[in-house]
């Protein structure tokens, strides 16, 4: 029943977001006339925060907006605080919510105060890949195979950090455990940057992280990428550190961990009842951001999958993601059994 209610809420929200139309002239007339809040479902320094601040910088530097843009971090409740804020401000055309898959997976596992019917989906601007990282100097691990071997030798003792509980990072860890036949000790932190610091400091043996959140630690010699969770190696041959490029990182399937194409979308939302003309304005605006030098540099630097999804395409993607996560969460014993 819970899942039926959730999917119904999702379909209602997306229908409201994209099923209603207005004339092009009417939609084009609306513009913000006071400060706009860019609300982040994570703490400072994490991937969602970096994503949001790149959007803010691109909008400002390219004079795409004339009103102030205020970044507001709301990491509480594994990010649910940000989307609960949308529930509290359902009509506001002056608040945009930046996150990942957290918007639609949190209600599957956690008794949060919001549901998908409280959100108006705008778009996903890009998707991050996930990499398995370690600090060889502290962990003694240099390859993904050594990571697996160490975990098999000490079941439940090898610590792996990630951002948030029962979200993308921990979900990926459970897939790693099943694929490799190992038992890991998952330790959640508020953001990917915090999780990266734990690896760099030798407090945990490994973590799953996006490139943006561990890049500087890699350059500083405090982390090393072991494998990437994609079906093909990354294309960027630019040397990053230790004579190694992104393209040199083996896929995790190559390295003996059969998990591929696990991605993290960078998503944008509004409150459910935000005016259609405001949603159209921001959608068009963010499409322009995706073409700016600042955003292209960010995407290249963080080896993202660059594909903007809006409208029906974004709705279909979200629906498929919900279906996939429901299956994984059911297998993990995380799926809530009652509706919200």
N, C-alpha and C positions, 0 to 999 in steps of 0.2 A: 504493500500500500504506500509505504514511504516513497519508493522509487516512482510509482505512478504519479503521486502528487508532485514530486520534484520535476519529472519530465513534463507534466502538464504546466507547471509554473514556467519552465524553460520555454515551452512552445508559446505560452501566453505572452511572456516577456519579449520574445523575438518577433512575434506577430505585431505587438504594439510598436516595437522599435522600427520595423521595416515594412509592415503591411500598410501603414497609413501614408498617404502621399499628399503633397501640397504642390501648388504651382511653383515652377522654378523661380519666378519673380518674388513670390512671397518668401520662399526659403532663403533667397539671396539677400533679403532686406535685413535679416537679423544679425546683429553683432554685439558682443559684450561691451557694456559701457561702464564697468567697474571691475575690480580685481577678480581674477579667476583662480580658484584653488586647484592645484594638481595634487590629489590625495594618493599617497603611496601605501600599498598594503605590506610594507616592510620597513625595517629600520634604516638609518643612514649607512651608506657604504655598500649595501647589498645590490644585487643585480637589478631589482625593480627600482631602487633609488637611482642608480646610475642611468637606467633607461629613461626615467622621468626627467632627470636633470639634463640629459642630452636633448630631449624634446623641448624643454624650457629654453635651453641655450639656442637651439636652432630657430625657434619662434622669435626670440629676441634679436639675435644677430642678423636675421634676414628680414627684420621689420615686418613679420607676418601678422603681428598683433600690436595694438597700441595701448592695451591695458596691462597693468602689472600681473605677473604670474607668480603665485605663491606656492612653493612645494611644502606639503604638510605630510609628515610621516606618521602613520598609524599602524605600528607593527603588532599591537596587542591581539591576543586570541589567534595567534598564527596568521594574522592578516585579516581576520574577520571583522576587526574593529573598523577598518576602512570601509567595508561594504555595509556594515551596520550604520555607518555614518550616511551612506547613500539612502538607507531605509528611513533615516531621520530627516533627510532633506530630499524627498522624492521629486519635488517640482523644480529644484534649483537648476538654472541654466549656467550657473557660475561654478560648478564643481565637476571635475573630471576625475575618474578613479583609475589608477594605474596598477596593474598586477600581472598575474600569470594565469595558470589554470586554477589558482587558488579560489577565484571567484565562484567557479562551478563545482569544485571538488570538496570544499570545506563543508557544505551542507550534507554531503554524503556520509561523512564520518564524525561530525561534531555537532553538538546541539547549539548551533549559532542562532542569533536573533533575526537574521535575515534569510531570505530565500531568493531564488532566481527571479521570482516575480517582482522583486524590489529593484532589479537592475535593468537598464536599457543597454544592450550590447552595441558598441560602436565598431570596433575593429581589432584585429591583431596586426601589429606593424612589422614583426620579425619573430624568429624563433631561435632560441639558444640551443646549442648542443650540450650534452653532459660529458664530462671527462672524469675518470678515476685518478685521483691525485694522491701522492704520498711525499714524505720528507725522508729520502734515503739515509741521510745522515743520522736521523733519530730512530727510524723504523728498521733500517737494514734491508728494506724492500726496494728493489730496482726494476722489477717487471711485474706485470699482472699475474703471471704464473707464480712468482714468488709470493705475491699477496695471497693467492688462493692456497698455496702450500702452507703458509704460516697460519691461515685461518683454519685449515683442516687439522693442523697439529695442536691447535688450542681452541676448540669450539667455544664460542661465546666470549672469548677473551680479546680478540682483535677489535679495537674500537674504530668506528667510522663515523665521522661527523657530517652534519647536513643542516640545511635551513628548515626549521619548523618540524613538527611531528605530523605524521600521516599525510604529508604533502608529497611533492614530486621527489625530493631527495630520499625520504624514507621508503617511498614506493619503489624507487629504483633499487634501493638496497635490498628489498625483499625479492626483487627479480634476480639480482645478482646471487643471492643466497640459493634460490631454487636452481638457477642455471649451473652454478658451480658446486652445489651440494655442500654448502658451508653454513655456519651459524656465526653471525657478526653481532657486535654490541653497538647499536645505533644510538648516537647522542645528538639530540637536536639543539640548535641555537637559533637566535632570532633572525639571523641573516646569513647568507653565504659568505660574507666577508668575515664574520665571527668564526664560522666553521673553518675557513682557510687559515685563520690565525692559530687555531688549535693544532692544525697539522704542522704549520710552520714552527710552532713552539715545541713540537714533539709531545704534545699532551694526548694526541690520538694518532693512530697509525695511518689513517687515510681519510679521504672524504670524497663525496660526489659533488661536483661543482661545475658551474658554467665557466667558460674561459675568462669572462670579464672579472669574476670574483677571485680568481687565483693567478691572474696574469702577472701582477706585480710581484707576488711571492715567488713565482717561477723565475722571473728576471733577477730577483735578489738571491737566488740559489737556495731558497727555503722550501720549495716544492718541485715535484717532477710529475709530468703527466704519464700515466701508465697505459691508458687506452681510451678510445673515444667510442661512445655508444651510438654509432651511426652504421649504416650498411656499407658505406664506402669511406675511404680515408678523406680527410679534409683536403681541399684544393690548394689552400694558401701555402706557398713554398718559401715565404719570408722567414728567415731565421729569427727565432725569438730569443733563445738562450741556449748555452752549451752546444752551439752548432746545430741545434735541432729546430726544425720548422713545424708548423701545424700539420703539414702533409706527411711528416715523418712519424707522427703518432699512429701506432697500429689501431685498427678497430678492435673492439673488445672481443668480437667473434674471432678475429685472427689470433688474439691473445689467449683464447680458450674460455672466454665467458660469453655464452651465446645470448646476448641481449643487444638488440640493435634498434636504431631509429627511435630512441626515447628523447623527445624534444620538449622544450619549455617555451610556450608562446608568450610574447609580450603583448598584453591585452589592455584595452581602454574601454571604460564603461561610463554611463551616467545614471542618475536616479531614474526610476521607472517612468515617472510622469514628467520628465523634462520635456520641454516643448520640442516638437518635431523639427521646427525650423532651426533650433539651437543644435540639435543632434546632427542635422544636415550640414550646418556651418562647421562644426568641429570635425566631422568626418572629412569634409573637403580640405580643411586646414591641415589635418594630420597626414593626409595624402601628400600635401605639399611638403610637409616636414620630411617625409620619407625620401624625397628627392633632393634635399639640401646636402651640401658638402659635409656638414657636421654629422648628420645622421648616417650618411654613407660611410664616413670615416669610422664612426662608432661601430657600425655593422661589420665593416672589414676588419677592424682591430679585434673584434670579439668573435670573429669567424661565425657569424650568424647565418641562418637560412633566411634569405631575403624574399619574403612573399607577403604582400599586404592582402588581408582578407576582410571584406566588408559585406554587408547585406546577407543575401541568401547563402553565399559561400562561407561566410563566417558562422552563420547559424548552423549549417550542416557540419562544419568542423567541430563546433562545440557539442552538438548532439552526438557525434561519433566519439569524441573524447569522453563524454559522460558515460557512454556505453562501455568503453574500454576500462575506465576507472571503476565502474560498478563491478565489473568482472574481477578485477584485481583486488578490490577492497573486500568483495565477498570471500575470495580465496584467503585473504589475510585475516578475515574475521573482524574487519573494521566497519563494514557497512551497517549504518543505522537501520534498525528493524522497524522503527515507527516514524510516521510523517511528522513534519514540523509545521 
